Amino acid sequence: MPLAFHQPPTWTMEELKAARDRAEQLFTAHRREEGPRSFGRMYSTLRPHVEQIFDASNDLLDLTGKVFTDDPSAWQVCRYLCGPPISQEDLWTLVGAKFRQVPVALADETAEAIRVVIDPVRFPWVEQRRYPTESERQAAILATSVLWAAQQLATERRGEASTRQEASTGEALSQAGLTLDPSRSPIQFFDDMQRGTFSRERHIAGAKCDVPARLPDGRLLALECKVSNGPKNGWKRVNREVAGKAEAWRSHFGVQLLTGVVLAGVFDLSCLRTAQEAGVILFWEHDLTPLRDFVSGVRG
């Protein structure tokens, strides 16, 4: 790479450890503070929907297409009646079609798809064709609400973390002097982005990038945003997902494509060292000053 290019930061193991430890402290504090309250809120929101399905289906004994013609969104609740709960994609495969609301023409097929995999552990009375006892009913509603709430909270957390990281990254780039390009069109060539701009999620050479930025000197900085809840997850997020994209992007664009990642959560040092050695630039959500300083130091 020509010496005229302003170089991104690299970190010693001591610097990486200090930043990693701080990120883990912040992650742990946030989970301890928000976890139980968030779960309680989610459970209280979802339980009435589970109770409604029990009422509409005669305690699951009459889980027919009418449940879905009366409420086309009920299929989202019903996925958690299955043992084990099934994904959207699995249910679409069982029914033979994709949908956001169950079409009237597929109501019976959807009901049948749920019935054949209904959980015999939580709902033993269904197979036995009897009414549940009150304790069975309440325990089943509780268990189903807990399963659904846990999954929904995990999904919500991922979405919130992604939104927060991308917003913080965009703010740092703006502070460094770049302007937001609202385009979401794919990037196949450097000049598909104007110099001195950044944008929200776009595809670069066929792979999604969270925050692409075109530096004033013409290089393309592809920034990913990753939160990890543990070391194993960190390896997947950084060394498999980000480093894999980095290799593909370099193959397409050459050395004037830089890949960086904004990190939050829990990572082990070997994961971070391996990523940095593979050419991935490491930044931390809790301190984006190095990102701002690097970008603001680039000259056209």
Helices and strands as residue ranges (DSSP letters): H 13-56, H 65-70, H 75-78, G 79-81, H 88-95, G 104-106, H 107-115, H 124-128, H 134-175, E 179-180, G 190-192, E 197-198, E 202-204, E 207-209, E 211-214, E 220-229, H 231-234, I 235-242, H 243-253, E 257-266, H 269-277, E 280-284, H 289-296
